[in-house]
Structures are given as structure tokens and as C-alpha cells.
Amino acid sequence: MIEVVINNNQRVRDAVDYHYQGDVLFFNAEKPPEESFLDRNGWFKYMEGDLKVVDVACLHRDMMRPEMLRLIGTHMVKELRERFDV
């Protein structure tokens, strides 16, 4: 387990040389971020396309709480249905 944590930490620090070609549906923790790197604008250097932002009324760390996941899931279903006509 220790090796996994060390490897994950190293991979996070490695430079990312990936540029996504497409639109992104971004769920933004609306309350002020506790970490400065949690900024929606930071994604633009990794993507080419539209960034659609859905604000979620919580802190970033709370986005995996059941009530937030229900809200996020509802938005995802809506977007997928609209985009793919299902």
C-alpha cells in the first residue's frame, strides 16, 4: 500500500501532456475552494472545446456526499439525454 501511495504522489507531480478534444461537463464546487488549484479555468490548458459548468452548492470535499451525487447524477442524465437524444 505504501508503494501505491508513493507512486500516486509521483504521478500527480508528473507533467501532463494530454489535450482533450471535445466538450466538458464540469461540476464546480460553488463554495470557495480550500485549495487554490481547484479552479474551473485551470481545465482550459488541457482541453479544446466548450466547458459547461454546473455549480454545486458545496465544498469540493463534499461533492461525493449522497445528496450531492444525486444532484450531479440528475444533471448528467439530463445532459446525456439532450446530447444523444435518448
BELRAMO-V417623 format. One record per residue. N is the residue number from 1. PHI is phi in whole degrees, 0 to 359 (* if undefined). PSI is psi in degrees with one decimal (* if undefined). Layout:
n:N phi:PHI psi:PSI
n:N phi:PHI psi:PSI
//
This chain:
n:1 phi:* psi:-38.7
n:2 phi:298 psi:-40.8
n:3 phi:297 psi:-36.2
n:4 phi:296 psi:-46.1
n:5 phi:298 psi:-44.6
n:6 phi:298 psi:-45.0
n:7 phi:297 psi:-44.1
n:8 phi:298 psi:-42.0
n:9 phi:299 psi:-42.0
n:10 phi:294 psi:-42.6
n:11 phi:295 psi:-35.0
n:12 phi:296 psi:-35.4
n:13 phi:280 psi:-19.9
n:14 phi:296 psi:147.2
n:15 phi:294 psi:141.1
n:16 phi:260 psi:123.9
n:17 phi:244 psi:51.0
n:18 phi:233 psi:135.2
n:19 phi:232 psi:110.8
n:20 phi:283 psi:129.2
n:21 phi:258 psi:97.7
n:22 phi:160 psi:177.4
n:23 phi:276 psi:153.1
n:24 phi:233 psi:133.0
n:25 phi:261 psi:111.1
n:26 phi:249 psi:124.8
n:27 phi:263 psi:114.1
n:28 phi:257 psi:122.8
n:29 phi:292 psi:112.1
n:30 phi:291 psi:-32.5
n:31 phi:288 psi:151.6
n:32 phi:308 psi:130.6
n:33 phi:292 psi:144.9
n:34 phi:278 psi:-21.6
n:35 phi:246 psi:136.7
n:36 phi:292 psi:-23.1
n:37 phi:281 psi:-6.5
n:38 phi:271 psi:74.1
n:39 phi:230 psi:127.5
n:40 phi:303 psi:-32.4
n:41 phi:291 psi:-19.0
n:42 phi:294 psi:-18.1
n:43 phi:285 psi:-23.6
n:44 phi:300 psi:-29.2
n:45 phi:285 psi:-10.7
n:46 phi:251 psi:2.4
n:47 phi:216 psi:159.1
n:48 phi:227 psi:107.2
n:49 phi:154 psi:-165.9
n:50 phi:271 psi:143.6
n:51 phi:248 psi:107.2
n:52 phi:264 psi:123.5
n:53 phi:253 psi:130.8
n:54 phi:246 psi:114.3
n:55 phi:282 psi:133.9
n:56 phi:243 psi:124.8
n:57 phi:284 psi:73.6
n:58 phi:197 psi:173.9
n:59 phi:280 psi:157.8
n:60 phi:305 psi:-43.6
n:61 phi:294 psi:-17.8
n:62 phi:264 psi:2.9
n:63 phi:293 psi:-18.4
n:64 phi:264 psi:9.8
n:65 phi:287 psi:148.2
n:66 phi:307 psi:-41.9
n:67 phi:292 psi:-33.9
n:68 phi:287 psi:-38.8
n:69 phi:296 psi:-36.2
n:70 phi:298 psi:-44.8
n:71 phi:296 psi:-46.1
n:72 phi:297 psi:-45.0
n:73 phi:299 psi:-40.9
n:74 phi:299 psi:-43.7
n:75 phi:294 psi:-39.5
n:76 phi:296 psi:-44.2
n:77 phi:299 psi:-45.1
n:78 phi:301 psi:-47.9
n:79 phi:296 psi:-43.1
n:80 phi:295 psi:-40.5
n:81 phi:296 psi:-42.3
n:82 phi:293 psi:-42.7
n:83 phi:288 psi:-39.2
n:84 phi:251 psi:7.1
n:85 phi:53 psi:51.1
n:86 phi:247 psi:*
//
